Amino acid sequence: MGTVAFVVQRAREPLVREQRPLATPRRGEVRIRVRACGVCHSDSFVTDGLWPGLELPRVPGHEIAGVVDVVGEDVTSVAVNDRVGVGWHGGHDGTCPACLRGQFLHCAKARITGVTMDGGYAEHVIVPAVAVAHLPDRLDFVAAAPLMCAGVTTFNALRNAGARPGDLVAVHGLGGLGHLGVQYARAMGFAVVAIARGREKADFARRLGADDYVDSETEDAAEVLRRKGGARVILATAPSADAISKLVGGLGVEGCLLIVAAPFEPMQIGAVDLISRTARVQGWASGTAVDSTEALAFAERTGVAAMIETFPLDRADAGIERMRSGQARFRVVLVPGA
């Protein structure tokens, strides 16, 4: 049996590169040769020891793209040499109340890739077959990796928010989530307004597909949206509680402020702004394997693509620091063997 490289978090200190025996998947599992793994801000739950009850050592990474090289017993959903991806949702028990309602993402015993089980900062990873999404043949592994979290999160949130083609949808933030959100919103047929700080981002927003751009440093974004009749959906992708709170007034009748960013501070939202419009505030978390499969297929078909910077696996620490700095444009991807 050979050995493979892993990048492991052992404590709140730099990641450690290790060689481990190449393990064999058990019943219901598959082994994937990792071809690319995105670096997500949520990886800091492991690298900074923030996840409640986190057990170390742990291999981070939940934006995985690769090829199946071994399947365990009773696996029929994927086969050897299939091109696949794995995201945040690492499996569910199928028996808890949420699962029995079909809400697998909210399983009481849900496994989280790279958090409660080892993830993709590695040459190989073993995961439950139920967590595996299918990659389109023409989608590059590096391009696919960020779509396993940032992509499926924005895609899934938008398609479940109640907006229809032609409706006004605003995307707040043009970072790792937002630059994908604008593209997905445009491809879904919405009238798209991008909101960010600085006039210099206007041309970029329009290149992504936005019909209009609001510089929140010089304009009141909520007022601009009100003049346009109010947004059916405002997708909040920038983790600023204050900035998100100020957007509520820009919702239209029965509009939805849809939050996919995760500010740690509380938000202050006036009840009248919601009551007067029958509006709502909603959060959204990624998706299951079938959601990821559909997000990938939609992206490949419509040309939605993340802007990416790559790092070799043995420079994972540098990739994480690049992500933390906020200077990455816009997603960092680790590539084993690069």
SULNORCOR-V280653 format. One record per backbone hydrogen bond with DSSP energy under -1.0 kcal/mol. CO is the residue of the C=O (numbers start at 1). NH is the residue of the N-H. If there is no record, write none. Layout:
CO:NH
CO:NH
This chain:
2:22
4:20
5:123
6:18
8:16
9:58
11:13
16:8
18:6
20:4
26:29
28:129
29:72
30:127
31:69
31:70
32:125
33:67
36:65
37:334
40:43
41:44
42:45
43:46
43:47
44:48
45:51
46:49
51:54
58:9
59:119
60:121
61:120
63:38
64:86
65:35
65:36
66:84
67:33
68:81
70:31
72:75
73:28
79:82
82:68
83:135
84:66
85:133
86:64
88:113
91:111
96:100
98:103
99:102
102:104
103:106
104:107
107:110
111:90
112:115
112:116
112:117
117:114
120:122
121:7
123:34
125:32
127:30
128:131
129:132
133:85
136:139
140:144
141:145
145:148
146:149
146:151
147:152
149:153
150:154
151:155
152:156
153:157
154:158
155:159
158:161
164:167
167:191
168:232
168:233
169:193
170:235
171:195
172:237
175:179
177:181
178:182
180:184
181:185
182:186
183:187
184:188
185:190
186:189
189:166
191:169
192:211
192:212
193:171
194:214
195:173
196:216
198:201
199:202
201:205
202:206
203:207
204:208
205:210
212:194
214:196
215:218
215:219
220:224
221:225
222:226
223:227
224:228
225:230
226:229
231:252
232:256
233:170
234:258
235:172
236:260
236:261
238:240
240:244
241:245
242:246
244:247
245:248
247:250
248:251
250:231
252:255
255:280
256:234
257:282
258:236
259:284
271:275
272:276
274:279
277:254
280:257
282:259
288:292
289:293
290:294
291:295
292:296
293:297
294:298
295:299
296:300
297:301
298:302
299:303
307:331
309:333
311:335
312:315
313:316
315:319
316:320
317:321
318:322
319:323
320:324
321:325
323:326
331:309
332:39
333:311
334:37
335:313
335:338
